[in-house]
Amino acid sequence: MAKTYVVLDLETTGLDYKSEQITEIGAIKIDEGFNEIDRFHTMVALEEGRELPEFITKLTGITAADLEGAPTETEALEKLNEFISDSIVVAQNAPFDLSFISRGRIEPERFYCTRAMARFVEPELSSSLKDVAKRNGISLEGHHRALNDVEATIEVFKRYLPHVRSQYNEFENIVQDSADRPLKFKPKNAIVRTVHMVALDNADLIRLVRAFPEDHDMFTKLGSIIGRTMKGRD
């Protein structure tokens, strides 16, 4: 039977799945050739008495008015569960997204975390969606809106999957725990991979190169060496 993947992204009122709620769900179902089969999108109504934090509106552009009349979180997750069916789930930060959808009893047996994939391939670099997309020339218009992030995540998945398969056979269910991003939720069937170094984002690397311009080649070589070393340790 041919595999299908559901690449998903959530926007939420905050980071803690125990106390916050989902505000938007975006998901695209693709086949093994990364071709789109179907897509799912819904806004999610705020729970009674809950207010949408101002910083979330500034980050995502989502307003309380956008959520009025939308399905409840329970209803939205029921529809998402139907959409996923027996597909393999893919998410940029799988522990985050899976923590929230677990509230609807959605616990995929198989999943991929593209953030963990990027960190495995390039351990010395930032694995944020924004930075990974930028250095790979992947379009990320309207970052922090669910379907926009899903479309970028599909491209990340497409580019990094061959790399992790060539070194790790399969990369299913692997999540990462690191000092700069401690694991706060362990999804069902997750395999935890501990990363023993702090990745640098693009701004960090630029600052280092500007501070030591004569050592640019050294930083490039050092990143390569550290990357190979950490892959061996992890």
FENSULZI-V20828 format. One record per residue. N is the residue number from 0. RES is the residue in one small letter. PHI is phi in whole degrees, -180 to 180 (999 if undefined). PSI is psi in radians with two decimals (NA if undefined). Layout:
BEGIN
n = {N:N}
res = {RES:RES}
phi = {PHI:PHI}
psi = {PSI:PSI}
END
This chain:
BEGIN
n = {0:1:2:3:4:5:6:7:8:9:10:11:12:13:14:15:16:17:18:19:20:21:22:23:24:25:26:27:28:29:30:31:32:33:34:35:36:37:38:39:40:41:42:43:44:45:46:47:48:49:50:51:52:53:54:55:56:57:58:59:60:61:62:63:64:65:66:67:68:69:70:71:72:73:74:75:76:77:78:79:80:81:82:83:84:85:86:87:88:89:90:91:92:93:94:95:96:97:98:99:100:101:102:103:104:105:106:107:108:109:110:111:112:113:114:115:116:117:118:119:120:121:122:123:124:125:126:127:128:129:130:131:132:133:134:135:136:137:138:139:140:141:142:143:144:145:146:147:148:149:150:151:152:153:154:155:156:157:158:159:160:161:162:163:164:165:166:167:168:169:170:171:172:173:174:175:176:177:178:179:180:181:182:183:184:185:186:187:188:189:190:191:192:193:194:195:196:197:198:199:200:201:202:203:204:205:206:207:208:209:210:211:212:213:214:215:216:217:218:219:220:221:222:223:224:225:226:227:228:229:230:231:232:233}
res = {m:a:k:t:y:v:v:l:d:l:e:t:t:g:l:d:y:k:s:e:q:i:t:e:i:g:a:i:k:i:d:e:g:f:n:e:i:d:r:f:h:t:m:v:a:l:e:e:g:r:e:l:p:e:f:i:t:k:l:t:g:i:t:a:a:d:l:e:g:a:p:t:e:t:e:a:l:e:k:l:n:e:f:i:s:d:s:i:v:v:a:q:n:a:p:f:d:l:s:f:i:s:r:g:r:i:e:p:e:r:f:y:c:t:r:a:m:a:r:f:v:e:p:e:l:s:s:s:l:k:d:v:a:k:r:n:g:i:s:l:e:g:h:h:r:a:l:n:d:v:e:a:t:i:e:v:f:k:r:y:l:p:h:v:r:s:q:y:n:e:f:e:n:i:v:q:d:s:a:d:r:p:l:k:f:k:p:k:n:a:i:v:r:t:v:h:m:v:a:l:d:n:a:d:l:i:r:l:v:r:a:f:p:e:d:h:d:m:f:t:k:l:g:s:i:i:g:r:t:m:k:g:r:d}
phi = {999:-68:-77:-128:-122:-114:-93:-130:-150:-120:-111:-139:-82:-179:-92:-92:-65:-78:-124:-106:-142:-79:-116:-153:-126:-129:-151:-128:-93:-129:-95:-68:-94:68:-89:-70:-104:-163:-141:-134:-150:-156:-84:-130:-67:-70:-62:-58:87:-93:-109:-83:-58:-61:-68:-70:-62:-66:-73:-106:85:-79:-113:-60:-64:-66:-98:-66:81:-78:-60:-71:-61:-60:-65:-64:-70:-62:-68:-64:-60:-64:-67:-66:52:-104:-74:-82:-87:-128:-147:-63:-123:-54:-58:-67:-65:-69:-65:-74:-74:-64:-66:-101:60:-100:-132:-57:-72:-134:-155:-126:-111:-70:-65:-66:-64:-64:-69:-68:-76:-130:-64:-89:-115:-63:-108:-66:-59:-60:-72:-63:-63:-62:-77:-106:67:-93:-67:-138:-83:64:-56:75:-119:-56:-69:-62:-68:-63:-61:-69:-64:-60:-67:-63:-58:-61:-82:-95:-58:-61:-68:-72:-68:-70:-107:-132:65:-125:-126:-66:67:-88:-125:-117:-125:-145:-63:-83:-148:-61:-74:-106:-146:-104:-64:-58:69:-69:-109:-88:-111:-86:-103:-101:-147:-97:-76:-102:-86:-59:-65:-61:-65:-63:-64:-65:-66:-68:-72:-132:-61:-72:-107:-56:-64:-64:-65:-63:-66:-62:-61:-65:-65:-62:-60:-65:-65:-68:-63:-70:-75:-89}
psi = {2.31:2.49:2.56:2.64:2.50:1.96:2.15:2.81:2.51:2.57:2.51:3.01:-0.18:-3.01:-0.39:1.95:-0.31:-0.44:-0.24:-3.10:2.85:2.49:-0.40:2.45:2.27:2.41:2.45:2.26:2.26:2.79:-3.04:-0.29:0.16:0.40:2.39:2.34:-0.77:2.90:2.71:2.37:2.42:2.53:2.87:2.25:2.54:2.46:2.67:2.25:-0.13:2.43:2.59:2.08:2.49:-0.65:-0.47:-0.72:-0.72:-0.64:-0.77:-0.41:-0.05:2.30:2.88:-0.60:-0.56:-0.39:-0.16:2.31:0.01:2.86:2.72:2.91:-0.71:-0.80:-0.73:-0.71:-0.57:-0.74:-0.68:-0.72:-0.72:-0.70:-0.72:-0.80:-2.12:0.34:2.76:2.27:2.45:2.33:2.61:-0.80:1.38:-0.78:-0.62:-0.96:-0.70:-0.48:-0.73:-0.72:-0.29:-0.38:-0.35:0.35:0.58:1.90:1.49:2.41:-0.52:2.35:2.85:2.47:1.92:-0.43:-0.76:-0.61:-0.82:-0.67:-0.57:-0.74:-0.67:1.23:-0.36:-0.05:2.79:2.44:0.26:2.63:-0.73:-0.82:-0.70:-0.75:-0.75:-0.82:-0.18:0.10:0.52:2.28:2.34:1.25:2.44:0.80:2.51:0.44:2.40:-0.96:-0.57:-0.77:-0.60:-0.78:-0.70:-0.67:-0.63:-0.74:-0.68:-0.81:-0.79:-0.69:-0.58:-0.36:-0.79:-0.59:-0.80:-0.58:-0.62:-0.44:-0.38:0.17:-1.37:2.78:0.39:2.47:0.19:2.25:2.83:2.61:2.18:2.84:-0.63:-0.27:1.36:2.50:2.11:-0.21:2.24:1.91:2.77:2.36:0.19:2.52:2.02:2.18:2.03:2.24:2.20:0.44:2.79:2.16:2.61:2.36:3.11:-0.69:-0.70:-0.79:-0.70:-0.73:-0.70:-0.76:-0.66:-0.61:-0.57:1.14:-0.53:-0.24:0.41:-0.78:-0.60:-0.74:-0.68:-0.82:-0.70:-0.75:-0.72:-0.75:-0.80:-0.70:-0.81:-0.68:-0.80:-0.59:-0.65:-0.65:-0.59:NA}
END
